[in-house]
Amino acid sequence: MVRLIVLLGNKGTAYTKTRHNAGWLFGDYVIARCNSVGPWQSKFNGEWTTARWNNYVLTILKPMTYMNLSGQSAWKAASYFKITPQEILVVHDDVELEFGTVRIQKGGGLAGHNGLRSMKESLGCDQFMRLRIGIGRPQFQDVASFVLSRFTPEQESVLPLIADLGIDLLTLVLTSESSVLPLPVSRSLP
């Protein structure tokens, strides 16, 4: 059962609507759909709140450490709330998935993602759940510049539809027995 959702992103206006902040963007859509959301609080080197999603109470964390140290924030929150790595869902951008695709899985490789590397180092394992938000791989740009660039206006216009796909997967995880859920599960825009 997921109890802590960690939204990966970078703080600051320069990163607000960049591809690397897909986790934070998704979190904004989730929070808007929650039945109730508590006040945001500063703790654990991050901003966190508690939200009610139907019959589920979730702790939602936005690390304010920048991507490369986000695992430290997640570890502090997990320790405080006595949450195991298996009860954590990390939401992050993924260049290995096409734009418009979301996938939920448990564990897996790091694919050069510094936020995931930090999560694994800080939690001591990689057996946390992941909601991977596909941003695609750049054709004519290096990956670092690409992930730190903004979505195109066309892409930005369908982000709510992509968030709906992710919310569908989040609902699937929350309402299913994780031991019988066949992972990974993907959804894509038509």
PyMOL commands that set and color helices and strands:
alter all, ss='L'
color gray80, all
select helices_A, chain A and resi 13-15+19-33+67-81+85-87+114-123+143-147+153-175
alter helices_A, ss='H'
color red, helices_A
select strands_A, chain A and resi 4-7+36-37+41-43+46-53+56-63+88-94+101-106+129-134+185-188
alter strands_A, ss='S'
color yellow, strands_A
deselect
rebuild
show_as cartoon
